[in-house]
Structure formats: structure tokens, C-alpha cells
Amino acid sequence: MAYRLLPWSTPDGKPCYLSAAGPHSRLSRLADDMEDAQLTSGTQVWEAARTVLDDPKAGERAVRFALTRAVESLGDVLRVAISRGERVRDGS
């Protein structure tokens, strides 16, 4: 049985996995929805960060905030990519 990496982690930051018979369970659909939301959010954060970085008058706080959010979003997107890559490899 294959395990699916979920798009969230435990309270102490460890990865969560789903052991399900198929990709159509309630939890699998919830994970799919969460991945879609994370990818959408990542696009929005990327666009906002580009705007801040293109502004020569942006202050240190704005740049730090943009970078912090970009790093958070990158972590989410990487987790989605790993999860989806594992599912493609496993054929699920």
C-alpha cells in the first residue's frame, strides 16, 4: 500500500501521511483541495513579492515580510510537488 504525503504537518512539524485505498476518499479530496489552495496562495505571494522587489522605495520590513511569505509558500509548493511526484511514480 502506498502512503500519500499530505499538505500539512503535525504540530511539531513532522510530515503527515495518508494510508488510503484510493485517491477518492474524503481525506484525499480534502488534501487535493488544500494543495490547490496552497498553489493558488503561492502564486499570489509570488506576485506580491515581485511587486515589493520591483519597488526601489520598499523598506526593509516590506522586503522581509515578502521574503518570509515567499519562503513559507515555497515550502508548501515543494511539499505538493513531492507528494504529487510520489503519486505519479506509484501510479496512483
Helices and strands as residue ranges (DSSP letters): E 4-9, E 15-18, H 26-54, H 60-90
